Amino acid sequence: MRTAVVTGAGTGIGRAVAVALHAHGHHVVVTGRRPEPLEKLVAELGGRAVAVPFDASDPAAVDAARDRLPDHVDVLVNNAGGNTDFDRDAPAGLAAVAAAWRANLDANLLSAVLVTTALRDRLRPGGAVVHIGSIAADKGAGAYGAAKAGLASWTVDLAHQLGPDGVTVNTVAPGYVADTEFFRDRLTDERRSALIRAAATRRPSTPEDIAATVTFLASPGARQITGQCVAVNGGERTTR
């Protein structure tokens, strides 16, 4: 049986990814900072699921969680993150600016680096690492966008490092995704309508849309796809 580890799995995209991988027969290890939503998800999934709560951006917490994480990993999905600017007032002064930027870098880039590094020797041939990036990496969104751009860049480097071991590495970059906690209930109706109009499909993405792409990248059919940033944004921003 293949084993998947999903960070930030308590809600939103991470939860949908865990559900999809479980439905495709994986044993799923769900992680996140909050134990309650993880335990609720595990209860809903039934067998082949376990919760391991920890803060993926904290080196000591990741290190302490190693013994509770599986010895062999086929799929690692680095979903933990989010725009931490929504959790604080606009910074005033250089020290506050530095703290705000570090918070986004820690949450969105360092978390993926730490968990991947901790599990790197446990990744099995035929496995996949999938990072959850963002359209913000290309559109620009302050520290959050910069952190996601860094994640996309690191994807290329890591793909070359893990490729000889039979492990693929890709980033999935969503646009506007409904039914998540990303905007912390601060998204106005006007802004939401504008985001939907920007998509060629004229609808928001759902967590399940992102999960379906992650599931494909983790499947045998995607073994020759690596080092890529896959846009799942309804055509809001296209690639060629």
C-alpha positions as CSV (number, residue, x, y, z in Angstrom):
1,M,0.0,0.0,0.0
2,R,1.3,3.5,-0.9
3,T,1.6,6.0,1.9
4,A,1.0,9.7,1.6
5,V,1.9,12.5,4.0
6,V,-0.1,15.7,3.7
7,T,0.8,18.9,5.6
8,G,-1.8,21.5,6.5
9,A,-4.5,18.9,6.0
10,G,-7.0,20.0,8.6
11,T,-9.1,22.2,6.2
12,G,-9.4,23.5,2.7
13,I,-7.1,22.2,0.0
14,G,-5.0,20.0,2.3
15,R,-8.1,18.2,3.6
16,A,-9.4,17.7,0.0
17,V,-6.0,16.3,-1.0
18,A,-6.0,13.9,1.9
19,V,-9.6,12.7,1.1
20,A,-8.7,12.2,-2.6
21,L,-5.5,10.3,-1.9
22,H,-7.3,8.1,0.6
23,A,-10.0,7.4,-2.0
24,H,-7.3,6.2,-4.3
25,G,-6.1,3.7,-1.9
26,H,-3.3,5.5,0.0
27,H,-2.6,5.2,3.7
28,V,-2.8,8.9,4.6
29,V,-0.9,10.7,7.4
30,V,-2.4,14.1,7.9
31,T,-0.5,16.8,9.7
32,G,-1.1,20.4,10.8
33,R,-0.9,22.7,13.8
34,R,-4.4,22.1,15.1
35,P,-5.2,18.5,16.4
36,E,-9.0,18.9,16.4
37,P,-9.6,19.1,12.6
38,L,-7.1,16.4,11.9
39,E,-8.7,14.0,14.3
40,K,-12.1,14.8,12.8
41,L,-10.8,14.1,9.4
42,V,-9.3,10.8,10.5
43,A,-12.5,9.8,12.1
44,E,-14.4,10.5,8.8
45,L,-11.9,8.6,6.7
46,G,-12.0,5.5,8.9
47,G,-9.1,3.1,8.3
48,R,-5.8,3.9,6.6
49,A,-5.5,7.3,8.2
50,V,-3.6,8.8,11.1
51,A,-3.1,12.3,12.5
52,V,0.3,13.6,13.5
53,P,-0.1,17.3,14.6
54,F,2.9,19.6,14.4
55,D,3.9,23.0,13.1
56,A,5.7,22.4,9.8
57,S,7.5,25.8,10.0
58,D,9.1,25.0,13.4
59,P,12.4,22.9,13.0
60,A,12.2,21.5,16.5
61,A,8.6,20.5,16.0
62,V,9.3,18.8,12.7
63,D,12.3,17.0,14.2
64,A,10.2,15.8,17.2
65,A,7.5,14.5,14.8
66,R,10.0,12.3,12.9
67,D,9.4,9.2,15.0
68,R,5.6,9.5,14.5
69,L,5.9,9.8,10.7
70,P,6.0,6.8,8.4
71,D,9.3,5.0,7.6
72,H,8.5,4.9,3.9
73,V,6.7,7.7,2.0
74,D,5.4,7.4,-1.5
75,V,3.7,10.8,-1.7
76,L,4.5,14.0,0.2
77,V,2.2,17.0,-0.3
78,N,3.5,20.2,1.2
79,N,0.3,22.2,1.6
80,A,0.9,24.0,4.9
81,G,1.0,27.8,4.5
82,G,-1.2,30.8,3.8
83,N,-0.8,34.5,3.7
84,T,0.2,35.4,7.2
85,D,-0.3,39.1,6.4
86,F,-4.0,38.5,7.0
87,D,-3.1,37.7,10.6
88,R,-1.5,41.0,11.5
89,D,-1.8,44.7,11.1
90,A,0.3,46.5,8.4
91,P,3.9,46.5,9.7
92,A,5.4,49.8,10.9
93,G,9.1,50.0,11.2
94,L,11.9,47.8,9.7
95,A,11.8,45.3,12.5
96,A,8.0,44.7,12.0
97,V,8.5,44.5,8.2
98,A,11.2,41.9,8.7
99,A,9.0,39.9,11.1
100,A,6.1,40.0,8.6
101,W,8.2,38.8,5.7
102,R,9.8,36.0,7.8
103,A,6.4,34.9,8.9
104,N,5.3,34.3,5.2
105,L,8.6,32.8,4.2
106,D,8.5,30.4,7.2
107,A,4.9,29.4,6.6
108,N,5.0,28.9,2.9
109,L,8.6,28.1,1.9
110,L,10.6,26.9,5.0
111,S,7.7,24.6,6.0
112,A,8.1,22.7,2.7
113,V,11.9,22.6,3.0
114,L,11.8,21.3,6.5
115,V,9.3,18.5,6.0
116,T,10.8,17.4,2.7
117,T,14.3,17.4,4.2
118,A,13.1,15.4,7.2
119,L,11.4,12.8,5.0
120,R,13.9,12.8,2.1
121,D,15.6,9.6,3.0
122,R,12.2,7.9,3.4
123,L,10.9,8.7,-0.1
124,R,10.5,5.6,-2.2
125,P,11.3,5.2,-5.9
126,G,8.2,5.9,-7.9
127,G,7.2,8.5,-5.4
128,A,6.2,12.1,-5.7
129,V,6.6,15.4,-3.9
130,V,3.9,18.0,-4.6
131,H,4.1,21.5,-3.3
132,I,1.0,23.7,-3.2
133,G,2.0,27.1,-4.6
134,S,-0.1,30.0,-5.8
135,I,-0.9,32.2,-8.7
136,A,0.4,35.0,-6.5
137,A,4.0,33.9,-7.4
138,D,3.4,35.3,-10.8
139,K,0.9,38.1,-10.1
140,G,2.7,39.5,-7.1
141,A,1.4,39.6,-3.6
142,G,4.1,41.0,-1.3
143,A,5.9,38.5,1.0
144,Y,3.3,35.8,0.3
145,G,3.8,35.9,-3.5
146,A,7.6,36.0,-3.0
147,A,7.5,33.0,-0.8
148,K,5.4,31.0,-3.3
149,A,7.8,32.1,-6.1
150,G,10.7,30.8,-4.0
151,L,8.8,27.5,-3.6
152,A,8.4,27.2,-7.4
153,S,12.1,27.9,-7.9
154,W,13.1,25.3,-5.3
155,T,10.9,22.8,-7.1
156,V,13.2,22.8,-10.1
157,D,16.3,22.3,-8.0
158,L,14.7,19.5,-5.9
159,A,13.4,17.7,-9.0
160,H,17.0,17.4,-10.3
161,Q,18.2,16.2,-6.9
162,L,15.5,13.5,-6.5
163,G,15.0,12.5,-10.1
164,P,17.8,9.9,-10.1
165,D,16.1,8.3,-7.1
166,G,12.9,7.9,-9.1
167,V,11.0,10.7,-7.2
168,T,9.2,13.5,-9.1
169,V,8.8,17.0,-7.7
170,N,6.1,19.5,-8.9
171,T,4.2,22.6,-7.7
172,V,0.5,23.0,-8.2
173,A,-0.4,26.7,-8.4
174,P,-4.1,27.5,-7.7
175,G,-5.8,30.8,-8.4
176,Y,-8.9,31.7,-6.4
177,V,-10.2,28.7,-4.5
178,A,-13.5,28.9,-2.8
179,D,-14.4,27.2,0.5
180,T,-11.1,27.7,2.3
181,E,-9.9,29.7,5.2
182,F,-7.3,31.6,3.1
183,F,-8.9,35.0,3.2
184,R,-9.9,34.8,6.9
185,D,-13.5,35.9,6.0
186,R,-12.1,39.3,4.7
187,L,-13.0,38.7,1.0
188,T,-15.6,41.2,-0.1
189,D,-18.4,40.2,-2.5
190,E,-16.9,42.7,-5.0
191,R,-13.5,41.2,-4.8
192,R,-14.8,37.7,-5.1
193,S,-16.8,38.6,-8.2
194,A,-13.8,40.2,-9.7
195,L,-11.7,37.0,-9.1
196,I,-14.3,34.8,-10.7
197,R,-14.7,37.1,-13.7
198,A,-10.9,36.9,-14.2
199,A,-11.1,33.2,-14.8
200,A,-11.9,31.9,-18.3
201,T,-14.2,29.3,-16.8
202,R,-16.1,32.1,-14.9
203,R,-16.1,30.0,-11.7
204,P,-13.9,29.7,-8.7
205,S,-11.7,26.6,-8.3
206,T,-12.7,24.2,-5.5
207,P,-10.4,22.3,-3.2
208,E,-11.4,19.2,-5.1
209,D,-10.1,20.7,-8.3
210,I,-6.7,21.1,-6.8
211,A,-6.8,17.7,-5.1
212,A,-7.5,16.1,-8.5
213,T,-4.4,17.6,-10.0
214,V,-2.3,16.6,-7.0
215,T,-3.6,13.0,-7.3
216,F,-2.7,12.8,-10.9
217,L,0.8,14.1,-10.3
218,A,1.2,11.4,-7.6
219,S,0.0,8.7,-10.0
220,P,1.9,6.3,-12.3
221,G,0.6,8.3,-15.3
222,A,2.7,11.3,-14.3
223,R,6.1,9.7,-13.9
224,Q,7.7,11.9,-16.6
225,I,6.3,15.2,-15.3
226,T,8.8,16.8,-12.9
227,G,10.2,20.2,-12.1
228,Q,7.0,21.8,-13.3
229,C,4.6,24.5,-11.9
230,V,1.1,23.4,-12.9
231,A,-1.4,26.2,-13.0
232,V,-4.9,25.3,-11.8
233,N,-6.6,28.7,-12.0
234,G,-9.4,28.4,-14.5
235,G,-7.4,30.3,-17.1
236,E,-6.9,33.5,-15.0
237,R,-3.2,33.3,-15.8
238,T,-2.1,31.2,-18.7
239,T,1.2,29.5,-19.6
240,R,2.7,28.5,-22.9
